[in-house]
Structures are given as structure tokens and as C-alpha cells.
């Protein structure tokens, strides 16, 4: 199970490594993943204590993401070096690489609830010319006519079923 480590814990581990204690011994003692500790150490070397706070909250464009992925695939740079260079998390870069290999887009998804416009009516606007007014009225009358035809067909079908079953049609 993943455990969030405080800045103090991370700094304590890094200082013990700097003081010359064996890397694997410290990882065993704290029950840490060696790759994670190595990432902390590299971030500490490059960014100082700020590097232990995590990655920056920045949304990369699809072109920037594609450039980073191409550095990994074409220039064959290690993932850790790419993460350090761009101050990214390892999981973000891995997911971009995975999406690229599947042929998916690297566009940023819109966040939040999508707008509710499934069966929304178009906004009313006043027709400017006489022709537009007549066209709008014509469209409305066609829709009304189609609706009345549909209702009439349904009533006739209901009456036919009633006659077939031997019942008298209703007066409604």
C-alpha cells in the first residue's frame, strides 16, 4: 500500500545518504522503494529542499508532451533524467508514453462536469427580415403538422386494435 512521506522523513533519508550510510540499508530500515528514494536524492541534488516537495503543478500542452515522449523514444534518455529535467512525476511520463504507443492523443482533457445540452432548445432570436419570419413560421407549422399526423395515426391504430379485440372505440 502506498504511504505518503512527509518532507521531514524525505529530508532525513537524504541526509543519511549524504552522510555515507548504505543506500539499501536505509531503504530496508524505512521500508522504502529504492527507485523512489533515488528519485528523491536526484531531485534534492538538482533543486535542493524544494525538490522534495514534489513536482510542479503545470499543465503541459500536447506539443510539449510529444517532445518529452520523443526524447525518451528517439534520444533514449532514461525516464529519471527526463523527470528531473522537466520536474515531472514518473507516472505522468509513463502514461504519456503508454498513450503514444496506443496511438491515443495527448490532448488535455477538459475537467469538470460537461455542459448539459442534450435536448436543449435553441436560443430564441428575433428574425430580422420578413423572409426569415416566414421561414421560421413555416418550419413551426411543418413540425405542428407532423405532430398532428402522428397523433392521428396513433389514435387510428388504437381504434383498429380495439375493433380487432371486439371492443367498441372510446369516445375520448
FENTA-V516195 format. One line per field, one symbol per residue. phi: phi as a letter, one per 30 degrees, with the letter a starting at -180 (. if undefined). A space follows every 10 residues. Layout:
phi=???
This chain:
phi=.dbdcddddd dddddddddj dddddddddc icddddddde ddddddcidd dddjcdcbcd dddddddddd dddddhdded dddddchcdd dddddddddd ddiddcdddd cjdddcbdbd ddddbdddcd dddddddddd dddddddddd dddddddddd dddddicddd cd
